[in-house]
Amino acid sequence: MEPAALSAAARTLTCVDTTLQDPLVGQLLDGRYRVEARIAVGGMATVYRAVDTRLDRVLALKVMHPALAADGAFVERFIREAKSVARLAHPNVVQVFDQGTDGSYVYLAMEYIAGCTLRDVLRERGALQPRAALDILEPVLAALGAAHRAGFVHRDMKPENVLIGDDGRVKVADFGLVRSVDTVTSTTGAVLGTVAYLAPEQIEQPGVADPRVDVYACGVVLHEMLTGEKPHDGDSPAIVLYKHLHEDVPPPSALVPGLPFELDALVASATARDPGARAHDAVALLGRTLETRAALTDEQLDLVPPQAVSDGHDIAEDRTSVIPRSLTVPRPLPVDGDVPAGGEDPLDRTSQFRSPPPLPPRRRTVRPRRGVLALVTALLLVLGVGAGVWYINSGQFTKVPAVLTQKEAQARARLEAAGLKVGKVEHRNSDTVKRGTVMETDPGPGARIRKHDAVTLTVSDGPEIVKVPDVKGSRLDKAEQLLKEDGLEPGLVDKAFSEDVLKGFVISTDPAAGTERRAGTAVSIVVSKGSPVDVPDVTGEDLADARAELAEAGLKVKVAAGQVNSEFDKGQVAAQTPEADSEAADGDTVTLTLSKGPELVEVPDVVGASVDDAKSLLEQSGFEVKEDRGLLGLFGDTVKKQSVKAGDSAPKGSTITITIR
């Protein structure tokens, strides 16, 4: 996807009316989606804000450019991958609701996120404190981890595809969707992705993409969040690609003095040029990230990088805030070209203070005292009426201050300072918001509210922690059901032999039973293959005898389609898989390859040749050679006789005896 195409659908920061010339704006697409405004244009598609008239909800509508929609293979891949991503349900993934076509328009209906992108945050903040960087990285890795365990690879992780909602939620956009193949072209061939975040193997082998390319990109994004700069930069894509291949990502501490070495190590482990040295997927990198956070002190987490840009407030005071304050209030899209000045909420400008009318010109003659009193009374009346109008329209209202990610006590103090009260305090689990900090307010930040009214706070209880259930001895399907019921996700399934656990039943889990983990954590399962069976050696046996011997051992037999030459007679077993004396599970299949007899080779004529020449010629023909010197040939060096006549055929590998005299 083009940079920020979907992310622009999730933010309302660019108040430029781009909808006037767009033929889709105002139309009803597919009889269901009313297109309201164009909010992003990329090389592959245009993104609109639309309303689903059936469900009455706002969503983002991504419509493929007609030129690409004419390519049947491109559309087929677009639809196939969209369906796959739609099955990936995760709180940190932008969801795909629907897909369809309307004439020449091919579209996706997606979740609409009001907020900004990580690119917007970096553009405004320059660099982030380690705490904020990890607060963003962790939900990103959680989303990628769910995708990796489901068999998807993102392939284009970058700040433009990380969305940060007004409520502080972090979501990853553009999961596995089709991208234009000419996004980046270099001397390495057609490369899919964005040059600053490509893993070396993506450059060397275009099209290669396993979860470790996403791990590499996340390491680059983390470096950029900590330092405000991309680790590899250059005047052209070719220079950047060369650096990815030949230069290690520099440690962030080289640009941010005092940054702890644990963060350098985390970036290095994610951006190793050798894929084998990286975490194998985002789940593994998330584990390392959590360990890194636990090893850091509050002082280290709240270190302010020199590249950080203050936007008029104390960064240290707002140390856990991920979203710049200027982005916490939703900014409306333009309607009929009416753009509020300075990006202000129109509600802030509905009440206007009307000054009293000017005093009448003062006469030179002295007014009677009663006239002066009347004038003063009239003036006070006008001022009072004006003040009353102002109070009714504006004076009794204020805005809810931004208290997201602050501790409850700090949030209370800030609300009370704004003349508001704290109403109910609700609690909710969160994988992304720190325990004990505010994750939501009602009304939301920046909302218009009467002074002294109450604001409801929702405070994070941190991630939901559950215990891994004991599923040992359960069938695989039952074990997976129990894990889901306890809020965990079944992970990879391995198989192993067991003398104690029946075939198809669970031997163990990782993490082990009773271990505490976050809800949604993947748990790998080891399933029993039953007691091991020693595979007997049946090579050289007739097929019927081999079948009987393997069946007696509890194994099945499959006969390979082709036959091979071997030392064994035709119809006998020439080879077997698995090999003899290896272990197999009860009921496993052993594949037998039958012999078509030994290969016959014509015997060369060596009579009259020297012993060395004769041996060399016979061995080159595939025979073993035996010398017969007798008493008379002890000192001879000439072959007088050979056991098989020249020109006759003999099995390859058989022995030819030469008599020396």
C-alpha positions as CSV (number, residue, x, y, z in Angstrom):
1,M,0.0,0.0,0.0
2,E,1.1,3.5,-0.7
3,P,2.6,5.4,2.3
4,A,-0.1,6.7,4.7
5,A,-2.9,5.7,2.3
6,L,-4.9,3.8,4.9
7,S,-3.4,5.7,7.8
8,A,-4.8,8.9,6.3
9,A,-8.2,7.3,6.5
10,A,-7.6,7.0,10.2
11,R,-6.6,10.6,10.9
12,T,-8.4,13.9,10.4
13,L,-5.4,16.2,10.3
14,T,-5.3,17.5,6.7
15,C,-8.1,19.9,6.3
16,V,-7.8,20.5,2.6
17,D,-10.8,20.0,0.4
18,T,-9.8,17.4,-2.2
19,T,-13.3,16.1,-2.9
20,L,-14.6,18.7,-5.3
21,Q,-13.4,17.0,-8.5
22,D,-13.9,13.4,-7.4
23,P,-16.8,11.7,-9.2
24,L,-17.3,9.1,-6.4
25,V,-18.0,11.7,-3.6
26,G,-21.7,11.9,-2.9
27,Q,-22.3,8.6,-4.7
28,L,-23.8,5.3,-3.2
29,L,-21.3,2.6,-4.0
30,D,-22.6,-1.0,-4.4
31,G,-26.0,0.3,-3.2
32,R,-24.7,0.4,0.4
33,Y,-21.8,2.8,1.0
34,R,-22.4,6.5,0.8
35,V,-19.1,8.2,-0.1
36,E,-18.7,11.4,1.9
37,A,-15.1,12.7,1.4
38,R,-11.8,11.7,-0.2
39,I,-9.1,11.6,2.5
40,A,-6.1,9.9,0.8
41,V,-4.8,9.1,-2.7
42,G,-2.0,6.6,-3.3
43,G,-0.5,4.8,-6.2
44,M,-2.8,1.8,-5.9
45,A,-6.0,3.1,-4.5
46,T,-8.0,6.1,-3.2
47,V,-9.3,6.1,0.4
48,Y,-12.6,7.7,1.3
49,R,-14.6,8.4,4.4
50,A,-18.0,6.7,3.9
51,V,-21.1,5.7,5.7
52,D,-22.5,2.1,5.7
53,T,-26.2,2.9,5.1
54,R,-27.2,-0.6,6.3
55,L,-25.4,-0.5,9.7
56,D,-25.3,3.3,10.0
57,R,-21.6,3.4,10.8
58,V,-18.6,5.4,9.5
59,L,-15.9,3.5,7.9
60,A,-12.9,3.8,5.5
61,L,-13.5,2.8,1.9
62,K,-10.4,1.9,-0.1
63,V,-11.2,1.9,-3.9
64,M,-8.6,0.5,-6.3
65,H,-7.6,2.7,-9.2
66,P,-9.5,1.6,-12.4
67,A,-6.2,1.0,-14.3
68,L,-5.2,-1.7,-11.7
69,A,-8.8,-3.0,-11.5
70,A,-8.5,-4.0,-15.2
71,D,-5.8,-6.5,-14.3
72,G,-7.6,-9.7,-13.5
73,A,-4.7,-11.4,-11.7
74,F,-4.1,-8.2,-9.6
75,V,-7.8,-8.1,-8.5
76,E,-7.9,-11.8,-7.8
77,R,-4.9,-11.5,-5.4
78,F,-6.4,-8.3,-3.9
79,I,-9.6,-10.2,-3.1
80,R,-7.9,-13.4,-1.9
81,E,-5.6,-11.6,0.5
82,A,-8.4,-9.3,1.7
83,K,-10.4,-12.4,2.7
84,S,-7.4,-13.8,4.5
85,V,-6.8,-10.6,6.5
86,A,-10.5,-10.3,7.3
87,R,-10.2,-13.6,9.3
88,L,-7.4,-12.1,11.4
89,A,-9.3,-10.7,14.4
90,H,-7.0,-8.8,16.8
91,P,-7.6,-5.6,18.8
92,N,-4.4,-4.1,17.4
93,V,-5.2,-4.8,13.8
94,V,-7.3,-2.5,11.5
95,Q,-10.2,-4.7,10.6
96,V,-11.4,-5.5,7.1
97,F,-15.3,-5.5,7.1
98,D,-16.2,-6.1,3.5
99,Q,-15.0,-6.4,-0.1
100,G,-16.8,-6.0,-3.3
101,T,-17.1,-4.6,-6.8
102,D,-19.4,-2.0,-8.4
103,G,-18.8,-1.7,-12.1
104,S,-15.2,-0.7,-12.6
105,Y,-14.7,0.0,-8.9
106,V,-13.1,-2.7,-6.7
107,Y,-13.1,-1.7,-3.0
108,L,-12.4,-2.7,0.6
109,A,-14.5,-1.5,3.6
110,M,-12.3,-1.1,6.6
111,E,-12.4,0.1,10.2
112,Y,-12.2,3.9,10.5
113,I,-9.7,5.1,13.2
114,A,-9.9,8.8,14.3
115,G,-6.4,9.8,15.3
116,C,-3.0,10.1,13.7
117,T,-0.1,7.9,12.5
118,L,3.2,7.2,14.2
119,R,4.7,9.2,11.3
120,D,2.7,12.3,12.5
121,V,3.9,11.8,16.1
122,L,7.5,11.5,15.0
123,R,7.2,14.6,12.7
124,E,5.8,16.6,15.6
125,R,7.9,15.1,18.5
126,G,11.2,14.5,16.7
127,A,12.0,11.6,19.0
128,L,10.2,9.8,21.8
129,Q,11.1,8.8,25.3
130,P,11.9,5.1,25.7
131,R,8.7,4.5,27.7
132,A,6.5,6.0,24.9
133,A,8.5,4.1,22.2
134,L,7.9,0.8,24.0
135,D,4.3,1.7,24.6
136,I,3.9,1.8,20.8
137,L,6.2,-1.1,19.9
138,E,4.5,-3.6,22.2
139,P,0.9,-3.5,20.7
140,V,2.5,-3.4,17.2
141,L,4.4,-6.6,18.0
142,A,1.2,-8.1,19.5
143,A,-0.6,-7.5,16.2
144,L,2.3,-8.8,14.1
145,G,2.7,-11.8,16.4
146,A,-1.0,-12.8,15.9
147,A,-0.5,-12.5,12.1
148,H,2.7,-14.5,12.1
149,R,1.1,-17.3,14.1
150,A,-1.7,-17.3,11.6
151,G,0.7,-17.6,8.7
152,F,0.7,-13.9,7.5
153,V,3.7,-11.6,6.9
154,H,3.1,-7.8,6.8
155,R,6.1,-7.0,4.5
156,D,5.7,-3.3,4.8
157,M,6.0,-2.2,8.4
158,K,6.7,1.5,8.8
159,P,5.4,4.4,10.9
160,E,2.8,5.3,8.3
161,N,1.1,2.0,8.9
162,V,1.0,2.4,12.7
163,L,-2.2,4.2,13.7
164,I,-2.7,5.9,17.1
165,G,-6.4,6.5,17.9
166,D,-7.6,9.5,19.9
167,D,-8.3,7.1,22.8
168,G,-4.6,5.9,22.8
169,R,-5.2,2.6,21.0
170,V,-2.4,1.5,18.7
171,K,-3.4,-0.4,15.6
172,V,-1.4,-1.8,12.6
173,A,-2.8,-1.1,9.1
174,D,-2.3,-2.7,5.7
175,F,-1.9,-6.3,6.8
176,G,-0.8,-8.4,3.8
177,L,-2.8,-6.4,1.3
178,V,-1.7,-6.2,-2.4
179,R,0.9,-3.5,-3.2
180,S,2.0,-2.1,-6.5
181,V,5.0,-4.1,-7.6
182,D,6.8,-1.0,-8.8
183,T,6.8,0.7,-5.3
184,V,10.6,0.6,-5.3
185,T,12.8,-0.3,-8.2
186,S,16.5,-0.6,-7.9
187,T,19.5,-2.5,-9.3
188,T,18.5,-5.5,-7.3
189,G,15.3,-5.9,-9.3
190,A,11.6,-5.2,-8.3
191,V,11.5,-4.9,-4.5
192,L,8.1,-4.8,-2.7
193,G,8.2,-2.4,0.3
194,T,9.7,0.8,1.5
195,V,13.4,1.2,1.2
196,A,14.1,2.5,4.7
197,Y,12.6,-0.6,6.3
198,L,13.6,-3.5,4.0
199,A,15.4,-6.5,5.4
200,P,18.6,-7.5,3.6
201,E,17.0,-10.8,2.4
202,Q,14.1,-8.8,0.8
203,I,16.7,-6.9,-1.3
204,E,18.9,-9.9,-2.2
205,Q,15.9,-12.2,-3.0
206,P,12.8,-10.1,-4.1
207,G,9.7,-11.9,-3.1
208,V,11.2,-13.6,-0.1
209,A,9.2,-12.8,3.0
210,D,9.1,-14.7,6.3
211,P,8.2,-13.2,9.7
212,R,11.8,-12.1,10.2
213,V,11.5,-9.3,7.6
214,D,8.8,-7.8,9.9
215,V,11.1,-8.2,12.9
216,Y,13.8,-6.3,11.0
217,A,11.4,-3.5,10.1
218,C,10.2,-3.2,13.7
219,G,13.8,-2.8,14.8
220,V,14.3,0.1,12.3
221,V,11.0,1.7,13.5
222,L,12.2,1.4,17.2
223,H,15.5,3.0,16.3
224,E,13.6,5.8,14.6
225,M,11.3,6.4,17.6
226,L,14.3,6.5,20.0
227,T,16.5,8.8,17.9
228,G,14.1,10.7,15.5
229,E,16.2,9.5,12.6
230,K,16.2,6.5,10.2
231,P,19.3,4.3,10.7
232,H,20.1,4.2,7.0
233,D,19.5,7.2,4.8
234,G,20.8,8.4,1.5
235,D,20.2,10.5,-1.6
236,S,18.8,7.6,-3.6
237,P,17.1,4.3,-2.9
238,A,20.2,2.5,-4.2
239,I,22.4,4.0,-1.5
240,V,19.9,3.0,1.2
241,L,19.6,-0.6,-0.2
242,Y,23.4,-0.8,-0.2
243,K,23.6,0.2,3.4
244,H,21.0,-2.4,4.4
245,L,23.1,-5.1,2.8
246,H,26.6,-4.0,4.0
247,E,26.2,-1.9,7.2
248,D,24.8,-2.8,10.6
249,V,22.1,-0.6,12.1
250,P,24.0,1.8,14.5
251,P,23.1,1.7,18.2
252,P,20.6,4.4,19.2
253,S,22.9,5.5,22.0
254,A,25.3,6.9,19.4
255,L,22.7,9.6,18.8
256,V,21.1,9.7,22.3
257,P,23.7,9.9,25.0
258,G,22.7,8.0,28.2
259,L,20.4,5.6,26.4
260,P,20.7,2.3,28.2
261,F,22.6,-0.5,26.5
262,E,19.5,-2.8,26.9
263,L,17.8,-0.7,24.2
264,D,20.9,-0.9,22.0
265,A,20.8,-4.7,22.4
266,L,17.1,-4.9,21.6
267,V,17.5,-2.9,18.3
268,A,20.6,-5.0,17.4
269,S,18.7,-8.3,18.0
270,A,15.9,-7.2,15.7
271,T,18.0,-5.7,12.9
272,A,20.8,-8.3,12.5
273,R,21.7,-8.6,8.8
274,D,21.8,-12.4,9.2
275,P,18.1,-13.5,9.5
276,G,19.2,-16.4,11.7
277,A,20.4,-14.0,14.4
278,R,17.1,-12.3,14.7
279,A,14.0,-13.3,16.7
280,H,12.2,-15.8,14.6
281,D,8.9,-13.9,14.7
282,A,7.1,-10.9,16.4
283,V,6.0,-13.0,19.4
284,A,9.6,-13.8,20.3
285,L,10.6,-10.1,19.8
286,L,7.7,-9.0,22.0
287,G,9.1,-11.3,24.7
288,R,12.5,-9.7,24.5
289,T,10.9,-6.2,24.5
290,L,9.0,-7.0,27.7
291,E,12.2,-8.3,29.3
292,T,14.0,-5.1,28.2
293,R,11.3,-2.9,29.8
294,A,11.5,-4.8,33.0
295,A,15.3,-4.3,33.2
296,L,15.0,-0.5,32.9
297,T,14.5,2.0,35.7
298,D,11.9,4.8,35.6
299,E,14.7,7.3,35.1
300,Q,15.9,5.3,32.0
301,L,12.4,4.9,30.6
302,D,11.7,8.7,31.0
303,L,15.0,9.8,29.4
304,V,14.3,12.8,27.1
305,P,16.3,12.5,23.8
306,P,18.0,15.7,22.7
307,Q,16.2,15.3,19.4
308,A,12.8,15.5,21.1
309,V,10.8,18.6,20.2
310,S,8.7,20.4,22.8
311,D,5.3,21.6,21.6
312,G,4.9,24.1,24.4
313,H,4.5,21.8,27.3
314,D,6.8,20.0,29.6
315,I,7.7,16.7,28.0
316,A,8.7,15.2,31.4
317,E,5.3,16.1,32.9
318,D,3.6,14.3,30.1
319,R,6.1,11.4,30.1
320,T,3.7,8.5,29.5
321,S,1.7,10.3,26.8
322,V,2.2,8.7,23.4
323,I,0.0,11.2,21.4
324,P,1.1,14.9,21.0
325,R,-1.4,17.1,22.8
326,S,-2.2,19.0,19.6
327,L,-3.4,15.7,18.2
328,T,-5.6,14.5,21.0
329,V,-8.6,16.5,19.9
330,P,-10.3,15.0,16.8
331,R,-10.2,17.5,13.9
332,P,-13.2,17.5,11.6
333,L,-12.9,17.0,7.8
334,P,-13.9,20.0,5.7
335,V,-17.6,20.4,5.0
336,D,-18.5,22.7,2.1
337,G,-15.0,24.2,2.2
338,D,-15.5,25.6,5.8
339,V,-12.2,25.1,7.5
340,P,-12.0,26.3,11.1
341,A,-9.2,28.8,11.6
342,G,-6.2,27.3,13.3
343,G,-7.8,23.8,13.3
344,E,-10.1,24.8,16.2
345,D,-13.2,23.0,17.1
346,P,-16.2,25.0,15.7
347,L,-18.0,24.6,19.0
348,D,-15.4,26.8,20.6
349,R,-16.5,29.7,18.4
350,T,-20.3,29.6,18.7
351,S,-20.6,32.3,21.4
352,Q,-19.5,35.8,20.5
353,F,-19.0,38.8,22.9
354,R,-20.9,41.8,21.6
355,S,-19.4,45.1,22.9
356,P,-21.9,47.7,24.1
357,P,-22.8,50.6,21.7
358,P,-20.6,53.7,21.7
359,L,-21.4,56.5,24.2
360,P,-23.2,59.4,22.6
361,P,-21.0,62.5,22.0
362,R,-20.4,64.6,25.1
363,R,-22.0,68.1,24.9
364,R,-20.1,71.1,26.1
365,T,-23.0,72.1,28.3
366,V,-23.1,70.5,31.7
367,R,-25.7,67.8,31.9
368,P,-28.1,67.6,34.8
369,R,-27.0,65.0,37.4
370,R,-30.0,62.9,36.7
371,G,-29.0,62.6,33.0
372,V,-25.5,61.3,34.0
373,L,-27.0,58.7,36.3
374,A,-29.4,57.5,33.5
375,L,-26.5,57.2,31.1
376,V,-24.4,55.1,33.6
377,T,-27.4,53.0,34.3
378,A,-28.0,52.3,30.6
379,L,-24.3,51.4,30.2
380,L,-24.3,49.0,33.1
381,L,-27.5,47.4,31.7
382,V,-25.9,46.9,28.3
383,L,-22.8,45.4,29.9
384,G,-24.8,43.1,32.1
385,V,-26.9,41.9,29.2
386,G,-23.7,41.3,27.1
387,A,-22.1,39.4,30.0
388,G,-25.2,37.4,30.5
389,V,-25.3,36.4,26.8
390,W,-21.6,35.5,27.0
391,Y,-22.1,33.4,30.1
392,I,-25.1,31.5,28.7
393,N,-23.3,30.7,25.4
394,S,-19.7,30.3,26.6
395,G,-18.9,31.3,30.1
396,Q,-20.5,28.3,31.8
397,F,-18.7,25.9,29.5
398,T,-15.1,24.5,29.4
399,K,-13.3,21.7,27.6
400,V,-12.3,18.4,29.1
401,P,-8.5,18.5,29.5
402,A,-6.3,15.7,28.1
403,V,-5.6,13.3,30.9
404,L,-5.1,10.0,28.9
405,T,-2.1,7.9,30.2
406,Q,-1.9,9.9,33.4
407,K,-2.1,8.3,36.8
408,E,-5.6,8.6,38.4
409,A,-4.4,11.1,41.1
410,Q,-2.9,13.3,38.4
411,A,-6.0,13.1,36.3
412,R,-8.2,14.1,39.2
413,A,-6.0,17.1,40.0
414,R,-6.0,18.3,36.4
415,L,-9.8,17.9,36.1
416,E,-10.4,19.8,39.4
417,A,-8.1,22.5,38.2
418,A,-10.3,22.9,35.1
419,G,-13.4,23.3,37.3
420,L,-14.7,19.8,36.8
421,K,-15.5,16.9,39.1
422,V,-14.6,13.2,38.8
423,G,-17.7,11.0,38.6
424,K,-17.5,7.3,38.3
425,V,-14.1,5.6,38.1
426,E,-14.3,2.4,36.0
427,H,-11.6,-0.2,35.5
428,R,-10.7,-2.2,32.4
429,N,-7.9,-4.5,31.3
430,S,-5.6,-3.2,28.6
431,D,-2.6,-4.7,26.7
432,T,-1.3,-1.2,25.7
433,V,-2.1,1.2,28.5
434,K,0.0,1.1,31.7
435,R,-1.7,-0.2,34.9
436,G,-3.1,2.6,37.0
437,T,-3.2,5.2,34.2
438,V,-6.3,6.7,32.5
439,M,-7.2,5.0,29.3
440,E,-10.5,6.7,28.5
441,T,-12.7,9.7,29.6
442,D,-16.4,10.3,29.1
443,P,-16.8,13.0,27.7
444,G,-13.5,12.6,25.7
445,P,-10.6,14.9,25.6
446,G,-11.4,18.3,24.2
447,A,-15.2,17.8,24.5
448,R,-17.3,20.8,25.5
449,I,-18.8,20.4,29.0
450,R,-20.4,22.6,31.6
451,K,-18.2,23.7,34.4
452,H,-18.6,21.7,37.6
453,D,-20.0,18.7,35.7
454,A,-18.6,15.2,36.3
455,V,-16.2,13.3,34.0
456,T,-16.1,9.5,34.1
457,L,-12.6,8.0,34.2
458,T,-11.7,4.6,32.9
459,V,-8.5,3.4,34.5
460,S,-6.3,0.6,33.1
461,D,-5.8,-2.5,35.2
462,G,-3.0,-3.5,32.8
463,P,-3.1,-6.7,30.7
464,E,-5.4,-9.4,31.8
465,I,-3.4,-12.2,33.4
466,V,-4.5,-15.8,33.2
467,K,-3.0,-19.1,34.2
468,V,-2.2,-21.8,31.6
469,P,-4.6,-24.7,32.3
470,D,-3.3,-28.3,32.7
471,V,-4.3,-30.0,29.5
472,K,-1.8,-32.9,29.8
473,G,-3.6,-36.1,28.8
474,S,-6.4,-34.3,26.9
475,R,-7.0,-34.8,23.2
476,L,-5.6,-32.0,21.0
477,D,-9.0,-30.6,20.1
478,K,-10.1,-30.6,23.7
479,A,-6.9,-29.0,24.8
480,E,-7.2,-26.2,22.3
481,Q,-10.8,-25.6,23.5
482,L,-9.7,-25.3,27.1
483,L,-7.0,-22.8,26.2
484,K,-9.5,-20.6,24.4
485,E,-11.9,-20.8,27.3
486,D,-9.2,-19.5,29.6
487,G,-8.4,-16.6,27.3
488,L,-5.3,-18.1,25.6
489,E,-4.5,-18.9,22.0
490,P,-3.4,-22.4,20.8
491,G,0.0,-22.0,19.2
492,L,2.3,-24.3,17.3
493,V,1.7,-28.1,17.6
494,D,4.7,-30.4,17.8
495,K,4.7,-34.2,18.0
496,A,7.0,-36.4,20.1
497,F,7.1,-40.1,21.1
498,S,5.9,-41.0,24.6
499,E,5.8,-44.3,26.5
500,D,3.2,-42.9,28.9
501,V,0.8,-40.8,26.8
502,L,-1.5,-42.3,24.1
503,K,-1.1,-41.2,20.5
504,G,-3.0,-38.0,19.8
505,F,-3.1,-36.8,23.4
506,V,-1.2,-33.8,24.9
507,I,2.2,-34.5,26.5
508,S,3.0,-30.9,27.6
509,T,2.6,-27.2,26.9
510,D,4.9,-24.2,26.7
511,P,4.4,-22.2,28.9
512,A,3.8,-25.0,31.4
513,A,0.5,-25.5,33.2
514,G,0.0,-23.0,36.1
515,T,2.3,-20.4,34.5
516,E,0.8,-16.9,34.4
517,R,0.6,-15.1,31.1
518,R,-1.3,-12.3,29.4
519,A,-4.6,-13.1,27.9
520,G,-4.3,-13.9,24.2
521,T,-0.8,-15.4,24.6
522,A,0.0,-18.3,22.2
523,V,0.6,-21.6,24.0
524,S,2.5,-24.3,22.0
525,I,1.4,-27.9,22.4
526,V,3.3,-31.2,22.3
527,V,1.2,-34.1,21.2
528,S,2.1,-37.7,21.6
529,K,3.0,-39.9,18.6
530,G,2.6,-42.9,20.9
531,S,5.3,-45.5,21.8
532,P,8.2,-45.6,19.2
533,V,8.4,-48.6,16.9
534,D,11.8,-49.9,15.7
535,V,11.7,-50.2,11.9
536,P,13.0,-53.7,10.9
537,D,15.5,-54.2,8.0
538,V,13.6,-55.7,5.1
539,T,16.1,-55.0,2.3
540,G,16.8,-58.1,0.2
541,E,13.5,-59.7,1.1
542,D,10.7,-60.6,-1.2
543,L,7.8,-58.1,-1.2
544,A,5.4,-60.5,0.5
545,D,7.8,-61.3,3.3
546,A,8.7,-57.6,3.8
547,R,4.9,-56.7,4.1
548,A,4.3,-59.4,6.7
549,E,7.3,-58.4,8.8
550,L,6.4,-54.7,8.7
551,A,2.7,-55.4,9.5
552,E,3.8,-57.5,12.5
553,A,5.7,-54.4,13.7
554,G,2.6,-52.3,13.5
555,L,3.6,-50.4,10.3
556,K,1.9,-49.8,7.0
557,V,3.6,-50.5,3.6
558,K,3.7,-48.3,0.5
559,V,5.5,-49.5,-2.7
560,A,7.3,-46.8,-4.7
561,A,6.3,-46.5,-8.3
562,G,9.7,-46.9,-9.8
563,Q,12.3,-49.7,-9.5
564,V,16.1,-49.4,-9.3
565,N,19.1,-51.6,-10.1
566,S,20.7,-53.1,-7.0
567,E,22.7,-56.1,-5.8
568,F,19.4,-57.8,-5.0
569,D,17.4,-60.0,-7.4
570,K,14.5,-58.6,-9.3
571,G,11.4,-58.2,-7.2
572,Q,13.3,-58.0,-3.9
573,V,13.3,-54.9,-1.7
574,A,16.2,-52.7,-2.8
575,A,15.7,-49.7,-0.3
576,Q,13.3,-48.6,2.4
577,T,12.2,-45.3,4.0
578,P,12.5,-44.8,7.0
579,E,15.7,-46.7,7.1
580,A,16.2,-49.8,9.2
581,D,16.7,-49.4,13.0
582,S,15.1,-45.9,13.0
583,E,12.1,-45.0,15.1
584,A,8.5,-44.6,13.8
585,A,5.1,-44.2,15.3
586,D,2.6,-47.1,15.4
587,G,0.7,-47.0,12.1
588,D,3.3,-45.0,10.2
589,T,4.0,-45.9,6.6
590,V,7.3,-47.4,5.4
591,T,7.9,-46.9,1.6
592,L,9.6,-49.8,-0.2
593,T,11.6,-49.5,-3.4
594,L,11.9,-52.8,-5.4
595,S,14.9,-54.0,-7.3
596,K,14.9,-54.7,-11.0
597,G,18.0,-56.7,-10.6
598,P,21.7,-55.9,-10.9
599,E,22.9,-53.7,-13.7
600,L,24.7,-55.8,-16.4
601,V,28.0,-54.4,-17.7
602,E,30.1,-55.7,-20.6
603,V,33.4,-57.1,-19.4
604,P,36.5,-55.5,-21.1
605,D,39.4,-57.6,-22.5
606,V,42.4,-57.4,-20.2
607,V,44.3,-60.6,-21.3
608,G,47.9,-59.6,-22.1
609,A,47.7,-56.3,-20.2
610,S,49.8,-55.4,-17.2
611,V,48.3,-56.1,-13.8
612,D,47.9,-52.4,-13.0
613,D,46.3,-51.5,-16.4
614,A,43.9,-54.5,-16.1
615,K,42.8,-53.6,-12.6
616,S,42.3,-50.0,-13.6
617,L,40.2,-50.9,-16.7
618,L,38.0,-53.4,-14.8
619,E,37.4,-51.0,-11.8
620,Q,36.5,-48.2,-14.2
621,S,33.9,-50.6,-15.7
622,G,32.4,-51.1,-12.2
623,F,33.9,-54.4,-11.2
624,E,35.8,-55.6,-8.2
625,V,39.1,-57.3,-9.1
626,K,40.7,-60.4,-7.5
627,E,44.3,-61.5,-8.4
628,D,45.2,-65.2,-8.9
629,R,49.0,-65.5,-9.1
630,G,49.6,-69.1,-8.1
631,L,53.2,-70.3,-7.7
632,L,54.2,-69.3,-11.2
633,G,52.8,-65.8,-11.1
634,L,54.5,-64.5,-7.9
635,F,56.9,-62.4,-9.9
636,G,54.8,-62.0,-13.1
637,D,53.1,-58.8,-14.3
638,T,51.0,-59.9,-17.2
639,V,47.4,-61.1,-17.2
640,K,47.2,-64.6,-18.9
641,K,43.4,-65.2,-18.2
642,Q,40.2,-63.6,-16.8
643,S,37.3,-65.4,-15.1
644,V,34.6,-63.8,-17.3
645,K,35.4,-63.7,-21.0
646,A,35.8,-60.4,-22.8
647,G,32.5,-59.2,-24.4
648,D,30.3,-61.2,-22.0
649,S,28.0,-59.3,-19.5
650,A,28.4,-59.5,-15.7
651,P,26.5,-57.7,-12.8
652,K,28.0,-54.3,-12.0
653,G,29.9,-54.6,-8.7
654,S,30.6,-58.3,-9.2
655,T,34.2,-59.7,-8.9
656,I,36.3,-60.5,-11.9
657,T,39.4,-62.8,-11.2
658,I,42.5,-62.2,-13.3
659,T,45.2,-65.0,-13.5
660,I,48.8,-63.7,-13.6
661,R,51.7,-65.6,-14.9
